[in-house]
Amino acid sequence: MTDGTTTPNPNVRHYSADDIQRLKDLVREGCVVKQEVKDLNEGLGDTVKAIAEEMQIPPATLRKLITVAFKNNMSEERDRFEELEDLVETLGIK
């Protein structure tokens, strides 16, 4: 049975009014940025689909090309593919 009192949670932080406003501003601005990124990604996806269809290249190939160019990691991609190729050969998959 409890006596009706509550024990303060030591994990709860208390923020000043300035801190609360800063956090609210951060969340609001973060949501705007996330929406902009989402919109840009959707636009890029539409462009990739259109060019893929026009040039008869699979969209996944173009997306991968963009990712490799962005990350500048062709050597890492080549290593991953070589590992995959080795496994395919080892398992006799054709």
A tleap script that builds the chain and sets N, CA, C and O, in Angstrom:
source leaprc.protein.ff14SB
mol = sequence {
  NMET THR ASP GLY THR THR THR PRO ASN PRO
  ASN VAL ARG HIE TYR SER ALA ASP ASP ILE
  GLN ARG LEU LYS ASP LEU VAL ARG GLU GLY
  CYS VAL VAL LYS GLN GLU VAL LYS ASP LEU
  ASN GLU GLY LEU GLY ASP THR VAL LYS ALA
  ILE ALA GLU GLU MET GLN ILE PRO PRO ALA
  THR LEU ARG LYS LEU ILE THR VAL ALA PHE
  LYS ASN ASN MET SER GLU GLU ARG ASP ARG
  PHE GLU GLU LEU GLU ASP LEU VAL GLU THR
  LEU GLY ILE CLYS
}
set mol.1.N position { 0.838 -1.168 0.000 }
set mol.1.CA position { 0.000 0.000 0.000 }
set mol.1.C position { 0.891 1.242 0.000 }
set mol.1.O position { 1.940 1.267 0.643 }
set mol.2.N position { 0.460 2.262 -0.725 }
set mol.2.CA position { 1.245 3.494 -0.755 }
set mol.2.C position { 0.560 4.554 0.073 }
set mol.2.O position { -0.638 4.484 0.347 }
set mol.3.N position { 1.344 5.533 0.464 }
set mol.3.CA position { 0.783 6.607 1.285 }
set mol.3.C position { 0.299 7.795 0.453 }
set mol.3.O position { -0.105 8.817 1.007 }
set mol.4.N position { 0.338 7.663 -0.870 }
set mol.4.CA position { -0.176 8.717 -1.730 }
set mol.4.C position { 0.876 9.730 -2.152 }
set mol.4.O position { 0.594 10.599 -2.977 }
set mol.5.N position { 2.073 9.637 -1.608 }
set mol.5.CA position { 3.121 10.559 -2.022 }
set mol.5.C position { 3.920 9.930 -3.154 }
set mol.5.O position { 3.999 8.708 -3.277 }
set mol.6.N position { 4.498 10.772 -3.959 }
set mol.6.CA position { 5.310 10.264 -5.057 }
set mol.6.C position { 6.765 10.620 -4.810 }
set mol.6.O position { 7.086 11.671 -4.255 }
set mol.7.N position { 7.614 9.737 -5.229 }
set mol.7.CA position { 9.046 9.978 -5.118 }
set mol.7.C position { 9.509 10.631 -6.413 }
set mol.7.O position { 9.201 10.128 -7.494 }
set mol.8.N position { 10.231 11.725 -6.332 }
set mol.8.CA position { 10.703 12.369 -7.559 }
set mol.8.C position { 11.616 11.433 -8.334 }
set mol.8.O position { 12.455 10.738 -7.761 }
set mol.9.N position { 11.436 11.432 -9.631 }
set mol.9.CA position { 12.256 10.596 -10.505 }
set mol.9.C position { 13.610 11.276 -10.682 }
set mol.9.O position { 13.673 12.395 -11.189 }
set mol.10.N position { 14.696 10.616 -10.271 }
set mol.10.CA position { 16.019 11.245 -10.383 }
set mol.10.C position { 16.481 11.410 -11.840 }
set mol.10.O position { 17.435 12.140 -12.111 }
set mol.11.N position { 15.812 10.740 -12.759 }
set mol.11.CA position { 16.191 10.816 -14.166 }
set mol.11.C position { 15.522 11.969 -14.902 }
set mol.11.O position { 15.859 12.244 -16.053 }
set mol.12.N position { 14.590 12.638 -14.262 }
set mol.12.CA position { 13.880 13.745 -14.894 }
set mol.12.C position { 14.712 15.002 -14.726 }
set mol.12.O position { 15.091 15.373 -13.615 }
set mol.13.N position { 14.995 15.661 -15.868 }
set mol.13.CA position { 15.758 16.908 -15.820 }
set mol.13.C position { 14.800 18.080 -15.811 }
set mol.13.O position { 13.694 18.005 -16.346 }
set mol.14.N position { 15.227 19.128 -15.215 }
set mol.14.CA position { 14.436 20.353 -15.182 }
set mol.14.C position { 15.155 21.382 -16.036 }
set mol.14.O position { 16.359 21.593 -15.891 }
set mol.15.N position { 14.410 22.020 -16.925 }
set mol.15.CA position { 14.988 22.949 -17.880 }
set mol.15.C position { 14.516 24.368 -17.601 }
set mol.15.O position { 13.390 24.592 -17.157 }
set mol.16.N position { 15.392 25.306 -17.868 }
set mol.16.CA position { 15.022 26.715 -17.722 }
set mol.16.C position { 14.102 27.090 -18.881 }
set mol.16.O position { 13.999 26.360 -19.867 }
set mol.17.N position { 13.440 28.229 -18.751 }
set mol.17.CA position { 12.557 28.700 -19.820 }
set mol.17.C position { 13.354 28.912 -21.101 }
set mol.17.O position { 12.852 28.625 -22.187 }
set mol.18.N position { 14.587 29.410 -20.996 }
set mol.18.CA position { 15.433 29.596 -22.188 }
set mol.18.C position { 15.779 28.254 -22.834 }
set mol.18.O position { 15.753 28.123 -24.058 }
set mol.19.N position { 16.103 27.264 -22.010 }
set mol.19.CA position { 16.415 25.933 -22.539 }
set mol.19.C position { 15.205 25.337 -23.256 }
set mol.19.O position { 15.346 24.748 -24.328 }
set mol.20.N position { 14.048 25.485 -22.684 }
set mol.20.CA position { 12.819 24.957 -23.292 }
set mol.20.C position { 12.578 25.619 -24.639 }
set mol.20.O position { 12.227 24.946 -25.609 }
set mol.21.N position { 12.766 26.941 -24.706 }
set mol.21.CA position { 12.570 27.646 -25.972 }
set mol.21.C position { 13.595 27.200 -27.007 }
set mol.21.O position { 13.251 27.015 -28.175 }
set mol.22.N position { 14.843 27.025 -26.599 }
set mol.22.CA position { 15.879 26.542 -27.523 }
set mol.22.C position { 15.539 25.162 -28.061 }
set mol.22.O position { 15.714 24.891 -29.249 }
set mol.23.N position { 15.049 24.286 -27.179 }
set mol.23.CA position { 14.672 22.937 -27.613 }
set mol.23.C position { 13.487 22.970 -28.575 }
set mol.23.O position { 13.462 22.237 -29.564 }
set mol.24.N position { 12.507 23.824 -28.279 }
set mol.24.CA position { 11.356 23.958 -29.175 }
set mol.24.C position { 11.802 24.457 -30.542 }
set mol.24.O position { 11.352 23.949 -31.569 }
set mol.25.N position { 12.700 25.467 -30.556 }
set mol.25.CA position { 13.212 25.999 -31.818 }
set mol.25.C position { 13.967 24.917 -32.593 }
set mol.25.O position { 13.810 24.784 -33.806 }
set mol.26.N position { 14.781 24.153 -31.882 }
set mol.26.CA position { 15.542 23.073 -32.508 }
set mol.26.C position { 14.623 22.057 -33.161 }
set mol.26.O position { 14.837 21.664 -34.307 }
set mol.27.N position { 13.602 21.633 -32.434 }
set mol.27.CA position { 12.665 20.634 -32.956 }
set mol.27.C position { 11.914 21.185 -34.165 }
set mol.27.O position { 11.755 20.486 -35.166 }
set mol.28.N position { 11.450 22.432 -34.078 }
set mol.28.CA position { 10.729 23.046 -35.193 }
set mol.28.C position { 11.631 23.135 -36.434 }
set mol.28.O position { 11.223 22.750 -37.529 }
set mol.29.N position { 12.851 23.642 -36.257 }
set mol.29.CA position { 13.787 23.761 -37.377 }
set mol.29.C position { 14.192 22.387 -37.906 }
set mol.29.O position { 14.333 22.199 -39.114 }
set mol.30.N position { 14.377 21.434 -37.004 }
set mol.30.CA position { 14.730 20.076 -37.419 }
set mol.30.C position { 13.638 19.449 -38.262 }
set mol.30.O position { 13.929 18.760 -39.240 }
set mol.31.N position { 12.383 19.677 -37.899 }
set mol.31.CA position { 11.262 19.143 -38.677 }
set mol.31.C position { 11.209 19.781 -40.059 }
set mol.31.O position { 10.911 19.104 -41.043 }
set mol.32.N position { 11.495 21.074 -40.141 }
set mol.32.CA position { 11.514 21.756 -41.439 }
set mol.32.C position { 12.608 21.162 -42.328 }
set mol.32.O position { 12.373 20.872 -43.501 }
set mol.33.N position { 13.801 20.985 -41.764 }
set mol.33.CA position { 14.915 20.428 -42.529 }
set mol.33.C position { 14.598 19.009 -42.987 }
set mol.33.O position { 14.839 18.656 -44.141 }
set mol.34.N position { 14.056 18.196 -42.078 }
set mol.34.CA position { 13.707 16.819 -42.449 }
set mol.34.C position { 12.686 16.796 -43.584 }
set mol.34.O position { 12.793 15.959 -44.480 }
set mol.35.N position { 11.705 17.690 -43.567 }
set mol.35.CA position { 10.706 17.756 -44.633 }
set mol.35.C position { 11.362 18.173 -45.945 }
set mol.35.O position { 11.034 17.632 -47.000 }
set mol.36.N position { 12.287 19.133 -45.887 }
set mol.36.CA position { 12.991 19.563 -47.093 }
set mol.36.C position { 13.802 18.421 -47.685 }
set mol.36.O position { 13.804 18.226 -48.900 }
set mol.37.N position { 14.488 17.669 -46.838 }
set mol.37.CA position { 15.277 16.524 -47.298 }
set mol.37.C position { 14.357 15.478 -47.930 }
set mol.37.O position { 14.671 14.921 -48.982 }
set mol.38.N position { 13.228 15.219 -47.286 }
set mol.38.CA position { 12.270 14.254 -47.829 }
set mol.38.C position { 11.784 14.696 -49.203 }
set mol.38.O position { 11.721 13.890 -50.132 }
set mol.39.N position { 11.440 15.975 -49.334 }
set mol.39.CA position { 10.960 16.495 -50.612 }
set mol.39.C position { 12.041 16.398 -51.683 }
set mol.39.O position { 11.758 16.016 -52.819 }
set mol.40.N position { 13.270 16.740 -51.330 }
set mol.40.CA position { 14.373 16.646 -52.291 }
set mol.40.C position { 14.616 15.202 -52.716 }
set mol.40.O position { 14.844 14.932 -53.895 }
set mol.41.N position { 14.569 14.275 -51.764 }
set mol.41.CA position { 14.765 12.859 -52.093 }
set mol.41.C position { 13.660 12.349 -53.019 }
set mol.41.O position { 13.925 11.571 -53.936 }
set mol.42.N position { 12.428 12.785 -52.777 }
set mol.42.CA position { 11.323 12.377 -53.649 }
set mol.42.C position { 11.535 12.936 -55.056 }
set mol.42.O position { 11.294 12.238 -56.041 }
set mol.43.N position { 11.979 14.180 -55.155 }
set mol.43.CA position { 12.252 14.784 -56.453 }
set mol.43.C position { 13.378 14.070 -57.177 }
set mol.43.O position { 13.299 13.838 -58.383 }
set mol.44.N position { 14.419 13.725 -56.447 }
set mol.44.CA position { 15.526 12.977 -57.039 }
set mol.44.C position { 15.040 11.618 -57.522 }
set mol.44.O position { 15.425 11.164 -58.599 }
set mol.45.N position { 14.202 10.976 -56.735 }
set mol.45.CA position { 13.655 9.676 -57.137 }
set mol.45.C position { 12.859 9.769 -58.425 }
set mol.45.O position { 12.970 8.904 -59.293 }
set mol.46.N position { 12.058 10.815 -58.551 }
set mol.46.CA position { 11.293 11.015 -59.783 }
set mol.46.C position { 12.221 11.234 -60.977 }
set mol.46.O position { 11.985 10.700 -62.061 }
set mol.47.N position { 13.273 12.020 -60.771 }
set mol.47.CA position { 14.241 12.279 -61.845 }
set mol.47.C position { 14.960 11.000 -62.235 }
set mol.47.O position { 15.139 10.724 -63.421 }
set mol.48.N position { 15.370 10.220 -61.249 }
set mol.48.CA position { 16.053 8.946 -61.523 }
set mol.48.C position { 15.139 8.028 -62.337 }
set mol.48.O position { 15.575 7.423 -63.316 }
set mol.49.N position { 13.882 7.927 -61.934 }
set mol.49.CA position { 12.938 7.068 -62.669 }
set mol.49.C position { 12.789 7.517 -64.109 }
set mol.49.O position { 12.779 6.691 -65.021 }
set mol.50.N position { 12.672 8.823 -64.322 }
set mol.50.CA position { 12.478 9.342 -65.673 }
set mol.50.C position { 13.702 9.074 -66.543 }
set mol.50.O position { 13.566 8.626 -67.681 }
set mol.51.N position { 14.883 9.344 -66.021 }
set mol.51.CA position { 16.105 9.120 -66.804 }
set mol.51.C position { 16.345 7.639 -67.009 }
set mol.51.O position { 16.795 7.222 -68.076 }
set mol.52.N position { 16.049 6.840 -65.995 }
set mol.52.CA position { 16.218 5.388 -66.120 }
set mol.52.C position { 15.349 4.847 -67.249 }
set mol.52.O position { 15.793 4.030 -68.055 }
set mol.53.N position { 14.117 5.310 -67.294 }
set mol.53.CA position { 13.205 4.859 -68.347 }
set mol.53.C position { 13.697 5.330 -69.714 }
set mol.53.O position { 13.722 4.560 -70.675 }
set mol.54.N position { 14.082 6.585 -69.788 }
set mol.54.CA position { 14.546 7.166 -71.049 }
set mol.54.C position { 15.800 6.466 -71.571 }
set mol.54.O position { 15.922 6.220 -72.771 }
set mol.55.N position { 16.722 6.148 -70.677 }
set mol.55.CA position { 18.006 5.575 -71.089 }
set mol.55.C position { 18.044 4.057 -70.959 }
set mol.55.O position { 19.062 3.430 -71.251 }
set mol.56.N position { 16.938 3.470 -70.522 }
set mol.56.CA position { 16.823 2.017 -70.344 }
set mol.56.C position { 17.929 1.471 -69.434 }
set mol.56.O position { 18.613 0.501 -69.759 }
set mol.57.N position { 18.072 2.133 -68.286 }
set mol.57.CA position { 18.994 1.702 -67.235 }
set mol.57.C position { 18.134 1.465 -66.006 }
set mol.57.O position { 17.282 2.293 -65.686 }
set mol.58.N position { 18.337 0.353 -65.308 }
set mol.58.CA position { 17.538 0.116 -64.106 }
set mol.58.C position { 17.692 1.267 -63.101 }
set mol.58.O position { 18.808 1.728 -62.859 }
set mol.59.N position { 16.583 1.731 -62.518 }
set mol.59.CA position { 16.667 2.812 -61.529 }
set mol.59.C position { 17.610 2.488 -60.370 }
set mol.59.O position { 18.305 3.370 -59.867 }
set mol.60.N position { 17.632 1.235 -59.952 }
set mol.60.CA position { 18.518 0.846 -58.847 }
set mol.60.C position { 19.979 1.083 -59.209 }
set mol.60.O position { 20.786 1.451 -58.355 }
set mol.61.N position { 20.313 0.871 -60.469 }
set mol.61.CA position { 21.688 1.101 -60.919 }
set mol.61.C position { 22.034 2.583 -60.835 }
set mol.61.O position { 23.120 2.951 -60.389 }
set mol.62.N position { 21.109 3.424 -61.263 }
set mol.62.CA position { 21.358 4.860 -61.188 }
set mol.62.C position { 21.430 5.346 -59.742 }
set mol.62.O position { 22.260 6.192 -59.409 }
set mol.63.N position { 20.561 4.810 -58.885 }
set mol.63.CA position { 20.616 5.190 -57.466 }
set mol.63.C position { 21.953 4.774 -56.854 }
set mol.63.O position { 22.550 5.527 -56.083 }
set mol.64.N position { 22.416 3.580 -57.198 }
set mol.64.CA position { 23.703 3.095 -56.696 }
set mol.64.C position { 24.832 3.977 -57.214 }
set mol.64.O position { 25.752 4.317 -56.469 }
set mol.65.N position { 24.764 4.345 -58.479 }
set mol.65.CA position { 25.768 5.222 -59.074 }
set mol.65.C position { 25.846 6.548 -58.313 }
set mol.65.O position { 26.937 7.028 -58.004 }
set mol.66.N position { 24.712 7.122 -58.019 }
set mol.66.CA position { 24.664 8.385 -57.277 }
set mol.66.C position { 25.261 8.205 -55.882 }
set mol.66.O position { 26.022 9.055 -55.419 }
set mol.67.N position { 24.926 7.117 -55.220 }
set mol.67.CA position { 25.439 6.862 -53.872 }
set mol.67.C position { 26.947 6.688 -53.877 }
set mol.67.O position { 27.642 7.244 -53.026 }
set mol.68.N position { 27.461 5.913 -54.840 }
set mol.68.CA position { 28.910 5.693 -54.931 }
set mol.68.C position { 29.612 7.015 -55.218 }
set mol.68.O position { 30.653 7.303 -54.627 }
set mol.69.N position { 29.055 7.818 -56.117 }
set mol.69.CA position { 29.661 9.109 -56.430 }
set mol.69.C position { 29.629 10.026 -55.210 }
set mol.69.O position { 30.606 10.722 -54.936 }
set mol.70.N position { 28.520 10.035 -54.481 }
set mol.70.CA position { 28.375 10.883 -53.304 }
set mol.70.C position { 29.361 10.490 -52.208 }
set mol.70.O position { 30.020 11.342 -51.611 }
set mol.71.N position { 29.451 9.186 -51.956 }
set mol.71.CA position { 30.323 8.701 -50.885 }
set mol.71.C position { 31.780 8.568 -51.325 }
set mol.71.O position { 32.680 8.409 -50.501 }
set mol.72.N position { 31.993 8.638 -52.646 }
set mol.72.CA position { 33.340 8.476 -53.204 }
set mol.72.C position { 33.981 7.195 -52.668 }
set mol.72.O position { 35.100 7.208 -52.154 }
set mol.73.N position { 33.239 6.086 -52.801 }
set mol.73.CA position { 33.698 4.824 -52.208 }
set mol.73.C position { 33.703 3.665 -53.206 }
set mol.73.O position { 33.332 2.543 -52.861 }
set mol.74.N position { 34.118 3.935 -54.426 }
set mol.74.CA position { 34.113 2.877 -55.435 }
set mol.74.C position { 34.989 1.699 -55.025 }
set mol.74.O position { 34.620 0.549 -55.263 }
set mol.75.N position { 36.136 1.964 -54.415 }
set mol.75.CA position { 37.005 0.844 -54.030 }
set mol.75.C position { 36.327 -0.040 -52.981 }
set mol.75.O position { 36.478 -1.261 -53.018 }
set mol.76.N position { 35.587 0.555 -52.051 }
set mol.76.CA position { 34.852 -0.247 -51.066 }
set mol.76.C position { 33.762 -1.062 -51.740 }
set mol.76.O position { 33.554 -2.225 -51.394 }
set mol.77.N position { 33.067 -0.468 -52.694 }
set mol.77.CA position { 32.019 -1.184 -53.423 }
set mol.77.C position { 32.620 -2.339 -54.218 }
set mol.77.O position { 32.052 -3.429 -54.275 }
set mol.78.N position { 33.766 -2.090 -54.825 }
set mol.78.CA position { 34.434 -3.143 -55.593 }
set mol.78.C position { 34.811 -4.303 -54.673 }
set mol.78.O position { 34.629 -5.466 -55.033 }
set mol.79.N position { 35.339 -3.987 -53.476 }
set mol.79.CA position { 35.703 -5.028 -52.508 }
set mol.79.C position { 34.475 -5.843 -52.104 }
set mol.79.O position { 34.539 -7.070 -52.018 }
set mol.80.N position { 33.343 -5.150 -51.855 }
set mol.80.CA position { 32.112 -5.858 -51.480 }
set mol.80.C position { 31.648 -6.770 -52.612 }
set mol.80.O position { 31.216 -7.899 -52.378 }
set mol.81.N position { 31.745 -6.266 -53.838 }
set mol.81.CA position { 31.308 -7.073 -54.965 }
set mol.81.C position { 32.222 -8.280 -55.154 }
set mol.81.O position { 31.753 -9.377 -55.456 }
set mol.82.N position { 33.529 -8.078 -54.975 }
set mol.82.CA position { 34.453 -9.206 -55.094 }
set mol.82.C position { 34.154 -10.279 -54.047 }
set mol.82.O position { 34.252 -11.473 -54.329 }
set mol.83.N position { 33.792 -9.850 -52.848 }
set mol.83.CA position { 33.420 -10.801 -51.804 }
set mol.83.C position { 32.164 -11.568 -52.216 }
set mol.83.O position { 32.091 -12.786 -52.052 }
set mol.84.N position { 31.188 -10.856 -52.746 }
set mol.84.CA position { 29.970 -11.498 -53.226 }
set mol.84.C position { 30.288 -12.466 -54.361 }
set mol.84.O position { 29.767 -13.580 -54.399 }
set mol.85.N position { 31.142 -12.035 -55.282 }
set mol.85.CA position { 31.525 -12.872 -56.416 }
set mol.85.C position { 32.201 -14.154 -55.937 }
set mol.85.O position { 31.927 -15.237 -56.455 }
set mol.86.N position { 33.084 -14.028 -54.951 }
set mol.86.CA position { 33.751 -15.208 -54.385 }
set mol.86.C position { 32.753 -16.176 -53.780 }
set mol.86.O position { 32.871 -17.387 -53.969 }
set mol.87.N position { 31.765 -15.655 -53.052 }
set mol.87.CA position { 30.750 -16.520 -52.439 }
set mol.87.C position { 29.905 -17.212 -53.517 }
set mol.87.O position { 29.589 -18.395 -53.394 }
set mol.88.N position { 29.543 -16.479 -54.563 }
set mol.88.CA position { 28.753 -17.061 -55.652 }
set mol.88.C position { 29.540 -18.204 -56.295 }
set mol.88.O position { 28.990 -19.279 -56.536 }
set mol.89.N position { 30.820 -17.974 -56.572 }
set mol.89.CA position { 31.652 -19.021 -57.160 }
set mol.89.C position { 31.817 -20.205 -56.220 }
set mol.89.O position { 31.741 -21.356 -56.648 }
set mol.90.N position { 32.045 -19.927 -54.938 }
set mol.90.CA position { 32.218 -20.992 -53.955 }
set mol.90.C position { 30.981 -21.871 -53.858 }
set mol.90.O position { 31.086 -23.090 -53.721 }
set mol.91.N position { 29.813 -21.252 -53.928 }
set mol.91.CA position { 28.560 -22.007 -53.811 }
set mol.91.C position { 28.091 -22.571 -55.128 }
set mol.91.O position { 27.113 -23.317 -55.166 }
set mol.92.N position { 28.759 -22.237 -56.198 }
set mol.92.CA position { 28.377 -22.742 -57.503 }
set mol.92.C position { 27.079 -22.149 -58.036 }
set mol.92.O position { 26.377 -22.785 -58.822 }
set mol.93.N position { 26.769 -20.952 -57.614 }
set mol.93.CA position { 25.550 -20.277 -58.063 }
set mol.93.C position { 25.840 -19.630 -59.412 }
set mol.93.O position { 26.853 -18.956 -59.596 }
set mol.94.N position { 24.915 -19.856 -60.354 }
set mol.94.CA position { 25.124 -19.266 -61.691 }
set mol.94.C position { 23.991 -18.379 -62.066 }
set mol.94.O position { 23.995 -17.799 -63.152 }
savepdb mol mol.pdb
quit
